[in-house]
Amino acid sequence: MELFTAEFWSALLAIVIIDLVLAGDNAIVIGLSARNLPKDQQKKVIIWGTVGAIIVRSLLTLAVVWLLKIPGLLMVGGALLIWIAYKLLTEEKNHDVKSAVNIFAAIKTIIIADTVMGLDNVLAVAGAAHGDFLLVVLGLLVSVPIVVWGSTLILKWVERFPVIIYVGAGVLAWTASKMIVDEPFAKTFFSENPILKWGLIVIIVAGVLLMGLLKKQKQKQTSADVS
């Protein structure tokens, strides 16, 4: 991908949005895991835990970028990302994380929890990067500081403006559809049939948002009936 083209900036924006929407809860994990430590140790834990998490996530993302070049895996990744986008709209978040008793245990907790929770983020960013390692690095450099130091603000925005989650899910669905139509063995077909290509993209994005909205409404109705 050529630097500083419209395609480059749109991909970078997608990566930043994905990071902010999917990684906001990971920052909460960082805070919760260190909450019972002395104040003077909490800052060290947050810094080193975050550094370790960033390194692990960067390596995982770069590995997935490479793996997605294997024939067929781009389409599989796109299908998984559709499911992740749907889950983003319908799943309740769980922040039940045990606080560690010392610095090293807290750092380990942060890195492990961030790795497990961040697998969806890794796949999404790798797909949005279209094989461009520079985009992965730039996306992390832009979004990680915002996530770590602005997690509380991000979560407040999400609670106040639920549409942010729908925007994030839409970006994920868009990324998933692009991965599917860009799969090497299908790319020629879609290039020769642009109506089918854009029709599929619209169906995927609209389908994820509509199914997520319907599921959310059903959940609210069920909760209201129980109460």
FENRAPE-V806562 format. One record per helix or strand of 3 or more residues. SS is the DSSP state (A for helix, B for strand). FROM is the first residue (numbers start at 1). TO is the last residue. If there is no record, write none. Layout:
SS/FROM/TO
SS/FROM/TO
This chain:
A/6/33
A/39/67
A/73/90
A/103/117
A/119/129
A/133/160
A/163/181
A/184/192
A/194/226
